[in-house]
Amino acid sequence: MDKNKTNSEENLAVALLYKFLPFWPLFLVLLAIGTAGAWAYLKYYTIPSYAVSAALLIKDEEKGMNASKIMESIDAFNTNKTVENELNVLRSSALMSQVVHKLRLYAPIYEENRFKSIPAYTTSPIVITLKSPDTATEQPAVYFSFDEQTSKVTIDGKGYPLNTWVMTPYGEMLFEKNPRQNGTAQNPLFFSISNPRGVAKQLISNIYVESPGKASSVVNLYLEDKVPERGEDILNALIDAYLQAALEDRNALVTQTLAFVEDRIQLIEKELKELEQQIVQYRSSQGAVNLNEQGKLYLQSVDFNDRRLNEINLQIAVLDNVEKYVLDKEQNIGIVPSTMGVSDPVLSQLLQKLYNAEIQYQQLKKTTAENNPLLLSLREEIENMRPGVLENIRNQRSNLIASRNKVTSTNTQYSSVLQSIPQKERELLEISRQQAIKNNAYSFLLQKREETVLSYAPTAEDVKVVDRAEASRGPVSPKPLYVYLTSVVLALGAGIALVTGKELLNSKVLFRSEIESCTNAPIVAELSISKNKGKDTLLSPANVAQVEQFRQMRVTMGLYGRTFTRKKILVTSSIPREGKSFVSSNLAISLASSSKKVVLVDFDLRNPNTSVLFEKANESGLIEYLTGKVQATETVKKTPFENLNIIPAGINIGDHTELLLSSRMEELFKFLEDNYDYVIIDTPPLDLVSDAYLLSEYSDVTLLVIRHAYTPKSLLQRLQDNKLKQLNNVAVVFNGVKPRGFVKGQYGYGYGYGYENKYGDKSYKSRSIALNS
């Protein structure tokens, strides 16, 4: 099976080679044009792109990246990140818009080349900043010039200074020196104005942000840009914007918590000052200086209860603040408030999980549709988390209220004991108790303020820049090899399409396969085209190729066989000018050259080309014989070729079809059979008159001549086997086969006599048997 497959592939390759090899000049020209086009495309129409890459390392507890214990103890606001969320953040429009505004990508500057516009990111002497880029009118090209001596930018004939906001026809602008300039522009300069949102959207589609694997916490950033310096600046600006956004989110949380603590400190400071004034006034007015031992014990007990009561009140206040945040979350997205003082770790985890889900929802909402299944699933998850958080808050509040009530009840008991203390001492102790409570709360708040301030300290563990943006040394696209290979493939494809299309759209018979598809008659010869005319078309020893072709046809027909008894060969065609006279004459000459007696009978009584070829057109012949004017022996004429005689059509040529029904026809053919080894009958075309059908009964073999690139396919399809069955032993001669392509050689249509019709081919043997049967 493998061997058959290999042979089939080899045959297909050989067939394709013979089909298209004759057109190698066409393919050579197309390849030259394609190669030149690829060279021009690379040189004049494309700008090389460079690959720019960067890498970040993101702390992700799920992937084995944990913060150090020291940082966890210092940073009370540490948040957990996930790589998947950070990928969406890096692709967000908000960050990319910051990059566009920072690098002024909404007003790029170009050099005008003859065939393409070249970015002037490093060759322009200036950069342009718009006052209001989001509302500016888009401009495709605004030409300008810069004068180094006067440091002025000229637009539409008007000069503008540097480093000053100026009003131009295209909006309020600021022109500054280009810090990236490392060359001089060689062509006229122009700038365009684009909408920053559109530029950001295009950058998002061009930048690839991805993680190498599920277990990796590294994020790779990749960009291809025509200017390597600009590509590096874009990725570096994106990284800086991302780090700054994370720092701002963190600082916003810290700031909110610090503001809450500062407000409480100021309030308690004010209350402490008032209590101190009360104590001073009380001592001075009432003369209460020292407390007795009972008062000391009371104060110790009350002090402990009051501290506990203050902590409970503070925790309840924190829970109220957190509950308000959760309830307001449906309308406004804010920073998660601090849960300091609340000892339940579950609440902190629930709040952090809710905050992360809200952040992820907001990021996805910017980049996906509202009905996106992922967005709906995330929204449902958020809605399911909120009741759990509220339930936890309310449970803790209920517990704290119960504890407060218990402590308050205990204080009430201590108050009853206070009744036994003298009124003055009791009042002083009450004021001192309030002072101690405020002092404890003040110390607690000062501690929390310091912890919050420490959280401002920058940490390098959340996100680490592994590699800053770096461009490749050489361009990555377009790749010349691929461009040239593409041009070669296109050239070969165009050549194949031209050759195949030309042959498929041709309405004439070009291939022997087309003949074989319309008839079962064997093709006994493929005769190459002859450029000779008139008498020069007759075979001569000097024309070796044609002599060999007719000799091969004789072999194919089995005319050399000793048992061959079919001597009468009728030659016809479908329409005029297909070469039946050429075939009949040269076949007769070829047979005569083998020492056989041959007679050539010109039965084309309307257009006797055979008689003209042998210069017998004005001599008596068939017409005179059939009308009884001469005898058969008188019609036979000698020719310059040995063993070959001819019976011309006659003098009075015209429509003599009725004469073919004369009884003299049988006498004629009996005479010819008795005196000649072969009788070659030249008849009119089948499609015009019925002469060939009438003469078919006198013939043993019928040769149907079909001319290459001349006989219409439609005519061949009409003939098919229905009409050919009226003829005896039909065989086809494919005449006038032209060489394919632009070179001379054995590359005829249907693969020519030089490819298939070789000596010893089994197809010839089968055809010979068919003709002899």
C-alpha positions in Angstrom: 0.0 0.0 0.0 2.9 2.4 0.8 4.6 1.5 -2.5 1.4 2.3 -4.4 1.0 5.5 -2.6 4.6 6.5 -3.4 4.2 5.6 -7.1 1.0 7.7 -7.2 2.8 10.7 -5.7 5.7 10.3 -8.1 3.2 10.1 -11.1 1.4 13.2 -9.8 4.7 15.1 -9.4 5.8 14.1 -13.0 2.4 15.1 -14.3 2.6 18.5 -12.7 6.1 18.9 -13.9 5.1 18.2 -17.5 2.1 20.4 -17.2 3.8 23.6 -16.0 7.4 23.2 -17.1 6.8 24.5 -20.6 5.7 27.8 -19.1 8.9 28.3 -17.2 9.6 31.7 -18.8 6.2 32.9 -17.4 7.0 31.6 -14.0 10.5 33.2 -14.2 9.0 36.6 -15.0 6.4 36.3 -12.3 9.1 35.3 -9.8 11.2 38.2 -10.8 8.2 40.6 -10.4 7.3 39.0 -7.1 10.8 39.3 -5.8 11.1 42.9 -6.9 7.7 43.6 -5.3 8.8 42.0 -2.1 12.0 44.1 -2.1 10.1 47.3 -2.8 7.6 46.4 -0.1 10.4 45.9 2.4 12.3 49.0 1.4 9.6 51.5 0.7 6.3 50.5 2.1 7.0 48.9 5.5 8.6 50.1 8.7 10.4 47.4 10.8 8.8 46.7 14.2 10.8 45.9 17.3 9.8 43.6 20.2 9.7 45.2 23.6 9.2 43.1 26.7 9.0 43.5 30.5 8.2 41.3 33.5 6.6 41.8 36.9 6.5 39.6 40.0 3.2 39.8 41.9 2.7 38.6 45.5 0.0 35.9 45.4 -0.5 33.7 48.5 -2.3 31.1 46.4 0.9 30.6 44.4 3.4 30.6 47.2 4.3 34.3 47.5 3.8 35.4 51.2 4.9 38.6 52.8 7.5 38.5 55.6 6.3 38.4 59.2 8.0 41.7 59.9 6.1 43.5 57.2 2.8 41.9 58.3 3.3 43.2 61.8 4.0 46.7 60.6 1.5 46.9 57.8 -2.0 46.7 59.2 -3.5 47.4 55.7 -1.7 44.7 53.7 -4.0 43.3 51.0 -3.7 40.1 49.0 -3.4 40.2 45.3 -4.2 37.5 42.6 -2.4 37.3 39.3 -5.7 37.0 37.4 -7.0 40.2 38.8 -3.8 42.1 38.2 -3.8 41.0 34.5 -7.1 42.7 34.1 -5.8 45.8 35.9 -2.8 46.0 33.6 -5.2 45.8 30.6 -7.5 48.5 31.9 -8.4 51.6 29.9 -7.7 53.8 33.0 -4.0 52.9 33.2 -3.5 53.0 29.4 -5.1 56.5 29.3 -2.5 57.7 31.8 0.2 56.3 29.5 -1.2 58.1 26.5 -1.4 61.4 28.3 2.0 61.0 29.9 3.8 60.3 26.6 1.6 62.6 24.5 0.7 59.7 22.2 -2.4 61.6 21.1 -0.2 64.0 19.1 2.4 61.8 17.4 4.9 63.4 15.0 6.0 61.9 11.7 8.4 62.4 8.9 6.8 62.5 5.5 8.5 60.0 3.1 7.6 59.4 -0.5 6.0 56.1 0.1 5.4 56.0 3.9 5.2 58.1 7.1 8.1 57.5 9.4 7.6 58.0 13.2 9.7 60.9 14.4 9.7 59.9 18.1 13.5 60.3 18.3 14.2 62.7 15.4 11.6 65.4 16.0 13.1 68.5 17.7 9.9 69.1 19.7 7.0 67.4 21.5 3.5 68.6 21.6 1.1 68.8 24.6 -2.6 69.6 24.2 -4.4 71.5 26.9 -7.6 69.5 26.4 -6.7 66.4 24.4 -10.0 64.6 25.2 -12.1 67.4 23.5 -9.6 68.3 20.7 -10.7 67.9 17.1 -8.9 65.0 15.3 -6.5 66.1 12.6 -4.9 63.6 10.1 -1.8 65.7 9.3 -0.6 69.2 10.3 2.7 70.2 8.8 5.1 72.4 10.8 8.7 73.5 10.8 11.1 74.4 13.7 13.7 77.1 13.7 16.7 76.2 16.0 18.0 79.8 16.1 14.7 81.5 17.1 13.3 78.4 18.9 10.0 78.9 17.2 7.5 76.4 15.7 5.8 77.5 12.5 2.4 76.2 11.6 0.4 77.6 8.7 2.9 80.5 8.4 2.6 81.6 12.0 5.4 81.1 14.6 4.9 79.9 18.2 7.5 80.0 21.0 8.5 77.0 23.1 7.6 76.3 26.8 4.5 78.6 26.6 0.9 77.7 26.2 -0.3 79.1 22.9 -3.6 79.1 21.0 -3.4 77.5 17.6 -6.1 76.7 15.0 -6.0 73.2 16.4 -6.4 74.0 20.1 -4.3 75.3 23.0 -0.8 73.7 22.8 2.5 73.6 24.6 5.7 73.1 22.5 8.7 71.7 24.3 12.1 70.3 23.4 12.1 66.6 22.7 14.1 64.9 25.5 14.3 61.7 23.4 15.8 63.3 20.3 19.0 61.5 19.2 18.9 62.3 15.4 17.9 64.9 12.9 14.8 64.6 10.7 15.6 64.2 7.0 12.1 64.9 5.7 9.2 67.3 6.3 7.6 67.0 9.7 3.9 66.8 10.5 1.8 65.8 13.5 -1.6 64.3 13.9 -4.2 64.6 16.6 -6.1 61.6 17.8 -8.6 60.9 20.5 -6.8 59.6 23.6 -9.4 57.0 24.2 -9.0 55.6 20.7 -5.2 55.6 21.1 -5.5 53.8 24.5 -7.9 51.2 23.0 -5.5 50.5 20.2 -2.6 50.1 22.6 -4.6 47.7 24.7 -5.1 45.5 21.6 -1.4 45.7 20.8 0.0 44.9 24.3 0.1 41.3 25.4 -0.2 40.8 29.2 0.0 37.2 30.3 1.3 34.8 32.9 3.6 31.9 31.8 1.6 29.3 33.7 -1.1 28.8 36.3 1.5 28.1 39.0 3.5 31.2 38.2 3.1 34.7 39.7 5.2 36.4 37.1 3.4 38.6 34.6 5.0 39.2 31.2 4.3 42.3 29.1 5.0 42.3 25.3 4.6 45.0 22.7 5.8 45.4 19.1 6.5 49.0 18.1 8.1 50.7 15.1 10.3 52.8 17.4 12.1 50.7 20.1 12.5 53.8 22.4 8.8 54.5 22.2 7.9 50.9 22.9 10.2 50.9 26.0 8.6 54.2 27.2 5.1 52.8 26.8 5.7 49.7 28.8 7.7 51.5 31.5 5.0 54.2 31.7 2.4 51.4 32.1 4.4 49.7 34.9 4.8 53.1 36.7 1.1 53.8 36.3 0.2 50.4 37.7 2.5 50.8 40.7 1.3 54.3 41.3 -2.4 53.2 41.2 -1.7 50.4 43.7 0.1 52.8 46.0 -2.7 55.4 45.7 -5.4 52.7 46.6 -3.3 51.7 49.6 -2.7 55.3 50.7 -6.4 56.1 50.3 -7.3 53.4 52.8 -4.7 54.5 55.2 -5.7 58.2 54.9 -9.4 57.3 55.6 -8.4 55.3 58.7 -6.0 58.0 59.9 -8.6 60.7 59.5 -11.0 58.7 61.7 -8.4 58.2 64.4 -7.4 61.9 64.3 -11.0 63.0 64.8 -11.3 60.7 67.8 -8.1 62.0 69.3 -9.1 65.6 68.9 -12.4 64.9 70.5 -10.9 63.0 73.5 -8.2 65.7 73.9 -11.0 68.3 74.3 -12.9 66.1 76.8 -9.7 65.6 78.8 -9.0 69.3 79.0 -12.6 69.9 80.3 -12.2 67.1 82.9 -8.9 68.5 84.1 -10.5 71.9 84.5 -13.3 70.3 86.5 -10.9 68.6 88.9 -8.9 71.8 89.5 -12.1 73.8 90.2 -13.5 71.0 92.4 -10.4 70.6 94.5 -10.0 74.4 94.9 -13.7 75.0 95.7 -14.4 71.9 97.8 -11.0 71.3 99.4 -11.0 67.6 98.4 -7.4 66.5 98.2 -6.9 62.8 99.3 -9.2 59.8 98.9 -9.6 57.1 101.5 -8.7 53.4 101.1 -12.3 52.5 100.1 -12.2 55.1 97.3 -9.0 53.6 96.0 -10.4 50.1 95.8 -13.5 51.5 94.1 -11.5 53.4 91.6 -9.5 50.3 90.7 -12.6 48.3 90.1 -14.4 51.0 88.3 -11.3 51.8 86.2 -11.2 48.2 85.0 -14.9 48.2 84.1 -14.7 51.6 82.4 -11.7 50.5 80.2 -13.7 47.5 79.3 -16.8 49.6 78.6 -14.7 52.0 76.4 -13.3 49.2 74.3 -16.8 47.8 73.8 -18.1 51.3 72.8 -15.2 51.7 70.4 -15.8 48.3 68.9 -19.5 49.1 68.5 -18.6 52.4 66.8 -16.2 50.5 64.4 -18.9 47.9 63.6 -21.4 50.8 62.9 -18.9 52.3 60.5 -18.3 49.0 58.8 -22.0 48.3 58.6 -22.6 51.7 57.0 -19.9 50.9 54.4 -21.5 47.5 53.5 -25.0 49.0 53.2 -23.7 52.0 51.1 -21.7 49.6 48.9 -24.6 49.2 46.5 -24.5 52.8 45.6 -20.9 53.9 46.0 -17.6 52.0 45.7 -15.3 53.1 48.4 -12.3 52.0 50.5 -12.8 49.3 53.1 -12.8 50.9 56.6 -10.4 49.7 59.2 -11.6 47.0 61.7 -9.1 47.9 64.4 -10.2 46.9 67.8 -12.5 44.2 66.5 -10.9 40.9 67.5 -12.9 38.7 65.1 -10.6 37.7 62.2 -13.6 36.3 60.2 -15.0 39.8 59.7 -11.7 41.1 58.3 -11.5 38.2 55.9 -15.1 38.7 54.8 -14.5 42.4 54.2 -11.3 41.8 52.3 -13.0 39.2 50.1 -15.9 41.6 49.4 -13.5 44.4 48.6 -11.5 42.2 46.2 -14.7 41.0 44.5 -15.9 44.6 44.1 -12.5 45.6 42.6 -12.6 42.7 40.2 -16.2 43.5 39.2 -15.3 47.1 38.5 -12.3 46.1 36.3 -14.4 43.5 34.3 -17.2 46.0 34.0 -14.9 48.4 32.1 -13.8 45.7 29.6 -16.9 43.4 29.2 -20.6 43.8 28.4 -23.2 44.0 31.2 -24.7 40.7 30.2 -21.4 38.8 30.3 -21.9 35.5 32.2 -18.6 36.1 34.1 -19.8 39.6 35.1 -23.2 38.3 36.2 -21.6 35.5 38.2 -19.3 37.9 40.0 -22.2 40.3 40.7 -24.2 37.4 42.2 -21.2 36.4 44.3 -21.0 39.9 45.7 -24.7 40.0 46.5 -24.3 36.6 48.3 -21.4 37.8 50.4 -23.0 41.0 51.6 -25.7 39.4 53.8 -23.0 37.2 55.5 -20.9 40.3 56.3 -24.0 42.1 57.8 -25.0 39.0 59.8 -21.5 38.8 61.3 -21.5 42.5 62.2 -24.9 42.2 63.8 -24.0 39.1 65.8 -20.9 40.8 67.1 -22.8 44.0 68.0 -25.4 41.9 69.9 -22.6 40.2 71.9 -20.9 43.6 72.6 -24.2 45.2 73.7 -24.8 42.2 76.0 -21.3 42.7 77.4 -21.8 46.4 77.8 -25.1 45.9 79.6 -23.3 43.5 82.0 -20.5 46.0 82.7 -23.0 48.8 83.1 -24.9 46.6 85.6 -21.6 46.1 87.5 -20.9 49.8 87.6 -24.4 50.3 89.0 -23.5 48.1 91.9 -20.3 50.1 92.4 -22.4 53.2 92.4 -24.5 52.0 95.3 -21.3 51.5 97.2 -20.4 55.1 96.3 -23.4 56.2 98.5 -21.3 55.4 101.5 -18.5 57.7 100.5 -18.8 61.3 101.5 -20.5 63.4 98.9 -17.5 65.6 98.1 -15.2 62.6 97.8 -17.7 60.7 95.7 -18.0 63.7 93.2 -14.2 63.9 93.0 -13.9 60.2 92.3 -16.5 60.5 89.6 -14.5 63.2 87.8 -11.3 61.3 88.2 -12.9 58.1 86.9 -14.0 60.0 83.8 -10.5 61.4 83.4 -8.9 57.9 83.6 -11.3 56.6 81.0 -10.4 59.3 78.6 -6.7 58.9 79.3 -6.9 55.2 78.4 -8.9 55.9 75.2 -6.4 58.6 74.3 -3.4 56.3 74.8 -5.2 53.6 72.7 -5.9 56.0 69.9 -2.3 57.3 69.9 -1.0 53.8 69.5 -3.4 53.1 66.5 -2.3 56.4 64.9 1.3 55.4 65.0 0.4 52.0 63.5 -1.5 53.7 60.7 1.3 56.2 60.0 3.8 53.2 59.7 1.5 51.8 57.0 2.5 54.7 54.8 6.0 53.2 54.5 6.5 51.8 51.0 6.8 48.0 50.6 8.5 46.2 47.8 6.8 42.9 48.3 3.4 43.3 46.7 4.7 43.9 43.2 8.3 43.6 42.1 9.7 44.7 38.7 11.7 41.8 37.5 12.7 43.4 34.1 12.1 46.9 33.0 11.1 47.3 29.4 13.8 46.4 26.9 13.6 46.4 23.1 15.1 43.7 20.9 18.3 44.5 19.1 16.9 43.9 15.6 13.4 44.1 14.1 11.1 41.2 14.5 8.7 42.1 11.6 8.4 42.1 8.8 10.7 39.1 8.3 12.4 39.4 4.9 12.6 35.6 4.5 8.8 35.2 5.0 8.1 38.2 2.7 10.2 36.7 -0.1 8.8 33.2 0.5 5.3 34.7 0.3 6.1 36.5 -2.9 7.5 33.3 -4.4 4.3 31.4 -3.4 2.1 34.1 -4.8 4.1 34.2 -8.1 3.9 30.4 -8.5 0.2 30.5 -7.6 -0.4 33.3 -10.1 1.4 31.4 -12.8 -0.5 28.2 -12.1 -3.8 30.2 -12.1 -2.9 31.9 -15.4 -2.0 28.6 -17.1 -4.9 26.6 -15.6 -7.4 29.4 -16.2 -6.3 29.9 -19.8 -6.7 26.3 -20.6 -10.0 25.8 -18.6 -11.6 28.8 -20.3 -10.6 27.8 -23.8 -13.6 26.5 -25.8 -11.4 24.5 -28.2 -10.1 21.0 -27.7 -6.7 21.1 -26.0 -6.2 17.8 -24.3 -6.6 14.2 -25.3 -8.4 13.6 -22.1 -11.2 15.8 -23.4 -11.5 13.5 -26.5 -11.4 10.4 -24.3 -14.2 11.8 -22.1 -16.5 12.3 -25.2 -15.9 9.0 -27.1 -14.7 5.5 -26.6 -12.8 5.6 -29.9 -9.1 5.0 -29.5 -6.6 7.8 -30.2 -4.1 6.3 -32.7 -1.9 9.4 -33.2 -1.1 12.8 -31.9 0.5 14.7 -34.8 2.5 17.9 -34.1 1.6 21.1 -35.8 3.2 21.7 -39.2 4.1 25.2 -40.2 4.4 24.3 -43.9 1.7 25.1 -46.4 0.5 23.7 -49.7 2.7 21.0 -51.2 5.3 21.5 -48.4 2.9 19.7 -46.0 3.5 16.4 -47.8 6.0 14.1 -46.1 9.6 14.3 -47.2 12.6 12.3 -45.8 14.0 15.6 -44.5 11.1 16.0 -42.1 12.1 13.2 -39.7 9.7 14.1 -36.9 6.6 14.0 -39.1 7.8 10.8 -40.9 8.2 9.1 -37.5 4.8 10.3 -36.3 3.0 8.7 -39.3 5.1 5.6 -39.0 4.1 5.4 -35.3 0.4 5.8 -36.3 0.8 2.8 -38.7 2.2 0.8 -35.8 -0.7 1.8 -33.6 -3.3 0.9 -36.2 -1.6 -2.4 -36.7 -1.1 -1.8 -40.4 2.2 -3.7 -40.3 0.5 -6.9 -39.1 0.6 -9.9 -41.5 -3.0 -10.8 -40.8 -4.3 -7.2 -41.3 -7.2 -7.4 -43.9 -8.7 -4.0 -43.5 -7.4 -2.2 -46.5 -9.9 0.6 -46.9 -9.3 3.6 -44.6 -11.7 6.5 -44.5 -10.4 9.8 -43.3 -12.9 12.5 -42.2 -13.3 15.3 -39.7 -16.0 17.3 -38.0 -15.5 20.6 -39.7 -13.3 22.0 -42.4 -9.6 22.9 -41.8 -9.0 20.2 -39.2 -6.3 18.6 -41.5 -8.1 15.5 -42.9 -6.5 16.1 -46.3 -3.1 16.5 -44.6 -3.6 13.3 -42.6 -5.0 11.2 -45.6 -2.2 12.4 -48.0 0.7 11.8 -45.6 -0.7 8.5 -44.4 -0.9 7.4 -48.0 2.7 8.5 -48.6 3.9 6.8 -45.4 2.2 3.5 -46.4 3.6 3.7 -49.9 7.1 4.2 -48.5 6.8 0.7 -47.0 6.6 -0.8 -50.5 2.8 -1.2 -50.4 0.6 -0.2 -53.3 -1.6 2.6 -52.1 -4.3 4.6 -53.8 -5.6 7.9 -52.4 -9.2 8.7 -53.4 -10.4 12.3 -53.0 -14.1 12.0 -52.2 -14.4 15.6 -51.1 -16.3 16.6 -54.2 -16.9 20.2 -53.0 -13.5 21.2 -51.7 -10.9 18.7 -53.1 -7.8 19.9 -51.2 -6.1 16.5 -51.7 -6.4 16.9 -55.5 -4.9 20.4 -55.1 -2.0 19.1 -53.0 -1.0 16.6 -55.8 -1.8 19.2 -58.5 -4.6 17.0 -60.0 -7.5 19.5 -59.4 -8.2 20.0 -63.2 -8.0 16.4 -64.3 -10.8 13.9 -64.7 -11.6 11.8 -61.7 -14.4 10.5 -59.5 -17.1 12.9 -60.8 -16.4 11.8 -64.4 -16.3 8.2 -63.4 -19.6 8.2 -61.5 -21.3 10.1 -64.3 -20.1 7.3 -66.8 -17.8 9.5 -68.8 -14.6 7.6 -68.0 -13.6 4.2 -66.8 -12.0 3.4 -63.4 -8.6 2.9 -64.8 -8.7 6.3 -66.5 -9.3 8.0 -63.1 -6.1 6.7 -61.6 -3.2 9.2 -61.7 0.4 8.8 -60.8 2.1 10.9 -58.1 5.7 11.8 -57.5 5.8 9.2 -54.8 6.6 5.6 -55.6 3.8 3.1 -55.1 1.3 5.9 -54.6 -1.5 6.7 -57.0 -4.4 9.2 -56.6 -7.9 9.4 -57.9 -8.8 13.2 -58.0 -12.3 14.5 -57.3 -12.8 15.6 -60.9 -13.3 18.7 -62.9 -16.9 19.7 -62.3 -16.8 19.9 -58.5 -19.9 20.7 -56.5 -22.8 18.9 -54.7 -22.7 15.4 -56.1 -23.9 13.5 -53.0 -26.5 11.6 -55.1 -23.7 10.1 -57.3 -22.4 8.3 -54.2 -25.5 6.1 -54.4 -24.6 5.0 -57.9 -24.0 1.3 -58.6 -20.6 2.3 -60.1 -19.3 2.8 -56.5 -19.2 -0.9 -55.8 -17.4 -1.5 -59.1 -14.9 1.2 -58.2 -14.0 -0.3 -54.8 -13.8 -3.8 -56.1 -11.3 -2.5 -58.7 -9.3 -0.7 -56.0 -9.3 -3.8 -53.7 -8.1 -6.0 -56.4 -5.2 -3.7 -57.5 -4.0 -2.0 -54.3 -2.9 -3.0 -50.8 -4.4 0.1 -49.2 -7.2 2.5 -50.2 -7.2 5.8 -48.4 -10.5 7.7 -48.7 -10.6 11.4 -48.1 -14.2 12.6 -47.4 -16.0 15.9 -46.5 -16.5 16.9 -42.9 -19.2 15.1 -40.9 -20.9 18.2 -39.5 -21.6 19.7 -43.0 -22.7 16.9 -45.3 -23.6 13.2 -45.1 -21.0 12.0 -47.6 -18.8 10.4 -45.0 -21.7 8.3 -43.6 -22.6 7.1 -47.1 -19.0 6.1 -47.8 -18.6 4.4 -44.4 -20.1 1.2 -45.7 -17.2 0.9 -48.2 -14.5 1.4 -45.5 -12.9 -0.9 -43.0 -11.5 1.8 -40.6 -12.6 5.4 -40.1 -10.0 8.0 -39.0 -11.7 11.0 -37.3 -9.3 14.0 -37.4 -9.6 16.4 -34.5 -7.4 19.5 -34.6 -5.9 20.8 -31.5 -7.0 24.4 -30.4 -9.3 24.5 -33.4 -12.1 21.9 -33.0 -14.8 23.3 -30.6 -15.5 21.2 -27.5 -19.2 21.7 -28.0 -19.0 20.0 -31.5 -17.0 17.1 -30.1 -19.7 16.7 -27.4 -22.4 16.7 -30.0 -20.7 14.0 -32.0 -20.0 11.6 -29.1 -20.8 8.0 -29.8 -24.3 8.3 -31.3 -23.1 9.7 -34.6 -19.8 7.8 -34.5 -21.6 4.5 -34.3 -22.8 5.1 -37.9 -19.1 4.9 -39.0 -17.0 1.7 -39.1 -14.2 1.1 -36.5 -13.7 4.8 -35.6 -10.3 5.9 -34.4 -9.2 9.4 -33.6 -6.2 11.3 -35.0 -5.3 14.3 -32.8 -3.8 16.7 -35.3 -1.9 20.0 -35.1 -0.8 19.5 -31.5 1.1 22.7 -30.5 3.8 22.7 -28.0 2.7 24.0 -24.6 4.2 27.1 -23.1 6.9 29.2 -24.5 9.6 26.7 -25.4 10.0 24.1 -28.1 10.1 20.5 -27.2 8.0 17.5 -26.5 5.5 19.2 -24.3 2.3 19.0 -26.4 -1.2 19.4 -25.1 -2.4 16.2 -23.6 1.3 15.7 -22.6 2.1 15.2 -26.3 3.5 12.3 -28.3 6.8 12.7 -26.5 5.4 11.9 -23.1 2.7 9.2 -23.5 2.9 7.8 -27.0 6.2 5.9 -26.6 7.2 2.9 -28.5 6.1 -0.3 -26.8 3.4 1.5 -24.8 0.7 -1.0 -23.9 -2.0 1.5 -24.9 -0.8 1.1 -28.6 -1.0 -2.6 -28.4 -4.5 -2.5 -27.0 -5.6 0.0 -29.8 -4.1 -2.2 -32.5 -6.0 -5.2 -31.2 -9.2 -3.2 -31.1 -8.7 -2.1 -34.8 -7.9 -5.7 -35.8 -10.8 -7.3 -34.0 
